[in-house]
Amino acid sequence: MSWPILKLEDVSHHIRNGASIKQVEGASGLPITRIETIANREVNLDKCGYSDIKPDEYLKYRLKCGDILISHINSEKHLGKCAIFEFERDDIIHGMNLLCFRPNDRVFPKYLFFYLSSELFLSFIPTITKKSVNQASFTVTHFKGLPIPLPPLPIQKQIAAVLEKSDTLRQQCQQIEQELNALAQSVFLEMFGDFRKSDQSDFVKLGECADVCSGVTKGQKLNGKVTSIVPYMRVANVQDGYLDLNEVKEIEAKQSDIEKYVLKPGDILMTEGGDHDKLGRGAVWQGEIDNCIHQNHVFRVRFVNSYLPKFFEYLLQTLYAKQYFLKCAKKTTNLASINITQLKSLPMPNASLQAQQKFVDYIAKLDALKAVAKKTTQYHENTFNSLMQRAFKGELDLTTKA
């Protein structure tokens, strides 16, 4: 099926940069969108900033239902991320670092949103991107010249309906995963309480009940020593409560370092730094990869007794642990970091092994449910991506239901 190929400017009422308005502290004044507002492909008004402008100012920057917000100044990874504004309100100001795409009557807004979210369209973004050391960007002029396949409006609406149904199923599965994760934290608090409110007189320091160390340093001189190339865990692999093993890199390391830093099942890996809300994240190593070590920006915690690794993994996800790390961390505007001394000083609560084991047994059952939910989510994710690829090539069968 062949559809006309137009430019984005042909289907826009306007594509403009946001208003440059000074933001004020607290939820006062009118809300202003920012990059965080569309972080998850939807407009989250709780992530807006606020201004003290008057209601009759900046009228041309007020968002309308059907507008699409696009990140055009961001890290290269997040450049081009977009979300559709679907609220019937006129008090939201379109702020800087996001483009506002207001479609005209030639294009159905939801069709446009899905197209701008597709891999087909995102493949064009690098061709108009200008990169610098810390960020990437593109201009309105270059953006509006990008192509869009434009079937008749009735077909656009059919495509949008199919994709929206598939996207809803995908999001519902993701929501189930999130609720299962939240349930685990709720059970942890129910069983052990909030350690922020506990008497800490009998708490012991982490360094007194576990072997804590950093890992191998990248780029060190090997000086003719016996070496081997082995896989290693880096900061990107260690997430909050799980390990991301989609990309595991290798490093040439001295044999003595490999013996020193090789990971064992039950080790907990933790990052030394990151975004403020991700500080102190960690997860249990289950022996997924043989002969794997860790780099120096990743701490390894190895308990001898007294504490179960899975209990500690969930302890790290509590506000008790997160607030401890944030309080003692070295902070910059966007990042925070802890050193090994601060990690070793983490006060460990007094929890019996029997209670810890009861919690771990519950988590094992919950993990089985999470595995099913994850598999279902992946199925709907693959289905949605497949539909997206076919939809804008004119290959989608609109005579059958999704």
Rosetta blueprint (number, residue, H / E / L):
1 M L
2 S L
3 W L
4 P L
5 I E
6 L E
7 K E
8 L H
9 E H
10 D H
11 V H
12 S E
13 H E
14 H E
15 I E
16 R E
17 N L
18 G L
19 A E
20 S L
21 I L
22 K L
23 Q L
24 V L
25 E L
26 G L
27 A L
28 S L
29 G L
30 L E
31 P E
32 I E
33 T L
34 R L
35 I H
36 E H
37 T H
38 I H
39 A L
40 N L
41 R L
42 E L
43 V L
44 N L
45 L H
46 D H
47 K H
48 C L
49 G E
50 Y E
51 S E
52 D L
53 I L
54 K L
55 P L
56 D L
57 E L
58 Y L
59 L H
60 K H
61 Y H
62 R E
63 L L
64 K L
65 C L
66 G L
67 D L
68 I E
69 L E
70 I E
71 S E
72 H L
73 I E
74 N E
75 S L
76 E H
77 K H
78 H H
79 L L
80 G L
81 K L
82 C E
83 A E
84 I E
85 F L
86 E L
87 F L
88 E L
89 R L
90 D L
91 D L
92 I L
93 I E
94 H L
95 G E
96 M L
97 N L
98 L E
99 L E
100 C E
101 F E
102 R E
103 P E
104 N L
105 D L
106 R L
107 V L
108 F L
109 P H
110 K H
111 Y H
112 L H
113 F H
114 F H
115 Y H
116 L H
117 S H
118 S L
119 E H
120 L H
121 F H
122 L H
123 S L
124 F L
125 I H
126 P H
127 T H
128 I H
129 T L
130 K E
131 K E
132 S L
133 V L
134 N L
135 Q L
136 A E
137 S E
138 F L
139 T L
140 V H
141 T H
142 H H
143 F H
144 K L
145 G L
146 L L
147 P E
148 I E
149 P E
150 L L
151 P L
152 P L
153 L H
154 P H
155 I H
156 Q H
157 K H
158 Q H
159 I H
160 A H
161 A H
162 V H
163 L H
164 E H
165 K H
166 S H
167 D H
168 T H
169 L H
170 R H
171 Q H
172 Q H
173 C H
174 Q H
175 Q H
176 I H
177 E H
178 Q H
179 E H
180 L H
181 N H
182 A H
183 L H
184 A H
185 Q H
186 S H
187 V H
188 F H
189 L H
190 E H
191 M H
192 F H
193 G L
194 D L
195 F H
196 R H
197 K H
198 S L
199 D L
200 Q H
201 S H
202 D H
203 F L
204 V E
205 K E
206 L H
207 G H
208 E H
209 C H
210 A E
211 D E
212 V E
213 C E
214 S L
215 G L
216 V E
217 T L
218 K L
219 G L
220 Q L
221 K L
222 L L
223 N L
224 G L
225 K L
226 V L
227 T E
228 S E
229 I E
230 V E
231 P E
232 Y E
233 M E
234 R L
235 V H
236 A H
237 N H
238 V E
239 Q L
240 D L
241 G L
242 Y L
243 L E
244 D L
245 L L
246 N L
247 E L
248 V L
249 K E
250 E E
251 I E
252 E E
253 A E
254 K E
255 Q H
256 S H
257 D H
258 I H
259 E H
260 K H
261 Y H
262 V L
263 L L
264 K L
265 P L
266 G L
267 D L
268 I E
269 L E
270 M E
271 T E
272 E L
273 G E
274 G E
275 D E
276 H H
277 D H
278 K H
279 L L
280 G L
281 R L
282 G E
283 A E
284 V E
285 W L
286 Q L
287 G L
288 E L
289 I L
290 D L
291 N L
292 C L
293 I E
294 H E
295 Q E
296 N L
297 H L
298 V E
299 F E
300 R E
301 V E
302 R E
303 F E
304 V L
305 N L
306 S L
307 Y L
308 L L
309 P H
310 K H
311 F H
312 F H
313 E H
314 Y H
315 L H
316 L L
317 Q L
318 T L
319 L H
320 Y H
321 A H
322 K H
323 Q H
324 Y H
325 F H
326 L H
327 K H
328 C H
329 A L
330 K E
331 K E
332 T L
333 T L
334 N L
335 L E
336 A E
337 S E
338 I L
339 N L
340 I H
341 T H
342 Q H
343 L H
344 K H
345 S L
346 L L
347 P E
348 M E
349 P L
350 N L
351 A L
352 S L
353 L H
354 Q H
355 A H
356 Q H
357 Q H
358 K H
359 F H
360 V H
361 D H
362 Y H
363 I H
364 A H
365 K H
366 L H
367 D H
368 A H
369 L H
370 K H
371 A H
372 V H
373 A H
374 K H
375 K H
376 T H
377 T H
378 Q H
379 Y H
380 H H
381 E H
382 N H
383 T H
384 F H
385 N H
386 S H
387 L H
388 M H
389 Q H
390 R H
391 A H
392 F L
393 K L
394 G L
395 E L
396 L L
397 D L
398 L L
399 T L
400 T L
401 K L
402 A L
